[in-house]
Amino acid sequence: MAENLRRLVSNETLRRLQDRIDSWAKEYNTNSCDQNLNYCLEIIEQVARVQGQLFGILTIAAQEGGHNDGVETIKSRLLPWLEASFTAASMGKPVDSRVPSLQVGMLKNGP
């Protein structure tokens, strides 16, 4: 698992994502609607790639724990967060206004 995490850090995907968002923020008011939509979609695609890498790391970490290790963490933190995220998104609401933070879940349930 550590190797996958090292690859995520070393490929600078997250730094490029932040640079892309900064660039978009500077140009937003002068962009056309289509340009802003394209920026947004490119960022969503980049986030999806990072999430794919993170879910891969999550899978490996869970497998390293054995048959049942990590199940409670996934049930108590990840599943409620995913449910709230998808519910908010399907209702057309901003995701961050309805989704409990995974960090809050960690504080409640321990690391």
N, C-alpha and C positions, 0 to 999 in steps of 0.2 A: 504494500500500500504506500509506503513511504516514497517509492520511486514515482508513482503516479502523482503524488502531491508535489514532489520536486519538479516534475515536468510542468505541472500547472503553474508553479511559481516562476520557473525559468522561461516560459514562452511569452511572458509579459502580456498575456491576453487581458488581464484586468487593467493594466496600465493603459493599454491601447483603448480599452472601453472608456475609461475616464477621459482620455484625450479626445475621443470622438464626441462624448457628451459635452465637454467644454467647448469644442468647436461648434457644435450644434447650437448651444446656448448663445454664443456670440453672434451667430448668423440667423437665428430664429426669426427675428422681426423683419429681416430683409428677404427671407426666403419666400418662395411661393408655397401654397398649400401642398402641392405635389412634392416639392423639395423637402418640406418638413415631414411629410408622411414617409418619404423614402429614408430620411435620416432615422426616423423612429423605427421603421421596419428593419433597417440594418442593425440598429442597436439591439432590437429584440432578438434578431438572429444571433448576434454575438453573445448575448446573455444566455440564449438557449444552448450554445456550444459550451459555455462555462458550466451551466447547470448539468449538461450531459457528463462532463468530466467529474463534477462533484458527485453526481449520483453513482458514477463508476467507482469513485473512492469510497462512497458510503457502502456500496455493495461489498467491496473487498474488505472493508473494516468490519462489517457485520459477519462476513464469512470467517474472518480471523477469530471472532469471538466464540465460535462453536454453534451448536444447533439452536439454542434459545437465548444466548447472550445478545443483548441489544434490542430484543423484542419490545420490552417495556418502554425503552427510549423512543423507538419508532412509533409505537402506539400512542404514547402520551405527548410527544412533541411534533413529530413529522406529520402524522395523519391528520390531527386537528388543523394544523397550519395549512396543509394542502386542501382540505375540505373548505376552509374559510376562504382561501385564495380563489379556488374555482367557483365557489358560490358568488363571491363579490364580482368576479370577472363576468360570470354569466348574467348577472343582474345589471351590468354596465356601470358598476360603482368602482371608484378608485380602490385598487386592491389594498393599499396600505392603510386605508381608513377602517377596514373591517377585519383585517388579519392580525391575530395576536402574534407578537414577535416570538421567534424561536428562542431568543435570549430570555424573555420572560418565562417561557416554559422551562428553560434550563435552571433559572433561579428558583422556580417552584419545585422542580423535580430533582434538582441536583445534577452535577455534570455526568 
